[in-house]
């Protein structure tokens, strides 16, 4: 039973981390989309997220152009 709590705690922590990452990336996208300056640290954060979670590694962007 203890391992169930550990698994639950890990899942909750990961969910919180993903939500926080999403919020930060959404703010970055909003600013960029509205012509606002985006700090270099935010671009590095985006790169870090892409490295940790390569969700769309094989996407062909040109199909959406």
N, C-alpha and C positions, 0 to 999 in steps of 0.2 A: 504493500500500500504506500510506503514511503516513496517508492520510485514514481508512483502516479503523481504525487505532489511535486516532485522534482520536474517531471515532464511538464506538468501544468505551469509551474513557475517559469520554465524555459520558454514555453509557448507564449505566455503573457509578456515576458520581457521582449521576445522577438517581435511580437505584435506591436508593442509600444515603440520599439526602435524603428520598425518599418513605417509606422504612422508619423513619427517625428521626422524621418527622412523625407517622406512624402510632403509633409507640410513645408519643409525647407525648400525642397525642389519646386513645389508649386509656387512659392513666393518668388523664387528665382525666375521661373518661367513667366510669371506675371510681370515682373519688372522688365525682363528682357523683351517680352512681347509689347510692352508699352514704351520701349525706347529708353528705358532707364539703365544706368550704369550697373553692371554686375561685377562685384569684386573678384579678383583672381582666386581668393580663397573659396568662393562659391563654385567656380569652375573646377577647382581641385576636388571639392566635395563631390561634384557630379561625377568626375572621373573615378573617384574612390567607390561611389555607389555602383557605377557600371562594372567596376572590377570585382566587387563583392557579389553582385547579383546580375550576372550577364543574361538577363531575361530575353532580350531581343538581339542576341549576338549574330544571328543569321538572317536578320530582316533585310530585305532589299528596299531601301528607302526610295530608290528611283521609281518604283511602282506607284508611289503616292504623290509624285511631283505633278 
